[in-house]
Amino acid sequence: MDFTYHTPLILLVKLGYGIGYTLKESIADELKDKELFLVPVKEIPDILKIGALYNKNYLSCVANKFIEML
């Protein structure tokens, strides 16, 4: 399975910009090499907040509409 869409998130976490969540399988090598670690979660919140990183100078019409909807 290809997990390349998780690469930016994994990179930002490795650089120390915070925590993230992804499929455990997508960070199997990082877990094995102890580059990343799991944070146990007892409860999953009912409402998740979604954030988006983007450059407002390079948005297509569709991407701009999506950001407006968020």
KOLDOMAR-240342 format. One record per residue (C-alpha): residue number from 1; x, y, z. Coordinates in nm, 2 decimals. Each point is the difference from the previous one (the first is absolute). Layout:
<atoms>
+-----+--------+--------+--------+
:  nr :     xx :     yy :     zz :
+-----+--------+--------+--------+
: NUM :      X :      Y :      Z :
...
+-----+--------+--------+--------+
</atoms>
This chain:
<atoms>
+-----+--------+--------+--------+
:  nr :     xx :     yy :     zz :
+-----+--------+--------+--------+
:   1 :   0.00 :   0.00 :   0.00 :
:   2 :   0.13 :   0.35 :  -0.09 :
:   3 :   0.00 :   0.25 :   0.28 :
:   4 :   0.17 :   0.29 :  -0.18 :
:   5 :  -0.29 :   0.23 :   0.07 :
:   6 :   0.10 :  -0.01 :   0.37 :
:   7 :   0.36 :   0.12 :  -0.07 :
:   8 :  -0.05 :   0.37 :   0.07 :
:   9 :  -0.17 :  -0.07 :   0.34 :
:  10 :   0.27 :  -0.25 :   0.10 :
:  11 :   0.27 :   0.25 :  -0.10 :
:  12 :  -0.15 :   0.28 :   0.20 :
:  13 :  -0.03 :  -0.22 :   0.31 :
:  14 :   0.36 :  -0.12 :  -0.04 :
:  15 :   0.11 :   0.37 :  -0.03 :
:  16 :  -0.17 :   0.07 :   0.34 :
:  17 :  -0.30 :   0.20 :  -0.12 :
:  18 :  -0.24 :  -0.19 :   0.21 :
:  19 :  -0.18 :  -0.33 :   0.00 :
:  20 :  -0.20 :  -0.17 :  -0.27 :
:  21 :  -0.21 :  -0.30 :  -0.06 :
:  22 :   0.02 :  -0.25 :  -0.28 :
:  23 :  -0.02 :  -0.37 :  -0.06 :
:  24 :   0.25 :  -0.20 :   0.21 :
:  25 :   0.11 :  -0.19 :  -0.32 :
:  26 :   0.11 :   0.33 :  -0.16 :
:  27 :   0.26 :   0.06 :   0.27 :
:  28 :   0.11 :  -0.36 :   0.07 :
:  29 :   0.36 :   0.08 :  -0.10 :
:  30 :   0.01 :   0.31 :   0.22 :
:  31 :  -0.14 :  -0.19 :   0.29 :
:  32 :   0.25 :  -0.28 :  -0.04 :
:  33 :   0.29 :   0.25 :  -0.02 :
:  34 :  -0.14 :   0.20 :   0.29 :
:  35 :  -0.03 :   0.32 :  -0.20 :
:  36 :  -0.36 :   0.03 :   0.10 :
:  37 :  -0.21 :  -0.15 :   0.28 :
:  38 :  -0.36 :  -0.07 :   0.06 :
:  39 :  -0.21 :   0.20 :   0.25 :
:  40 :  -0.27 :  -0.23 :   0.15 :
:  41 :  -0.35 :   0.15 :  -0.03 :
:  42 :  -0.26 :  -0.13 :   0.24 :
:  43 :  -0.29 :   0.18 :  -0.17 :
:  44 :  -0.06 :   0.14 :  -0.34 :
:  45 :  -0.18 :   0.34 :   0.01 :
:  46 :  -0.34 :   0.02 :  -0.17 :
:  47 :   0.10 :   0.31 :  -0.19 :
:  48 :   0.34 :   0.03 :  -0.18 :
:  49 :   0.13 :   0.34 :  -0.11 :
:  50 :   0.15 :   0.01 :  -0.34 :
:  51 :   0.28 :   0.24 :  -0.09 :
:  52 :   0.14 :   0.08 :  -0.34 :
:  53 :   0.34 :   0.14 :  -0.11 :
:  54 :   0.00 :   0.18 :  -0.33 :
:  55 :   0.15 :   0.29 :  -0.19 :
:  56 :  -0.28 :   0.25 :  -0.09 :
:  57 :   0.20 :   0.11 :  -0.30 :
:  58 :  -0.02 :  -0.34 :  -0.16 :
:  59 :  -0.35 :  -0.13 :   0.04 :
:  60 :  -0.22 :  -0.13 :  -0.29 :
:  61 :  -0.36 :   0.09 :   0.00 :
:  62 :  -0.09 :  -0.34 :   0.13 :
:  63 :   0.25 :   0.02 :   0.28 :
:  64 :  -0.11 :   0.35 :   0.09 :
:  65 :  -0.36 :  -0.12 :   0.03 :
:  66 :   0.11 :  -0.29 :   0.22 :
:  67 :   0.18 :   0.24 :   0.23 :
:  68 :  -0.31 :   0.22 :   0.02 :
:  69 :  -0.21 :  -0.31 :   0.10 :
:  70 :   0.24 :  -0.09 :   0.28 :
+-----+--------+--------+--------+
</atoms>
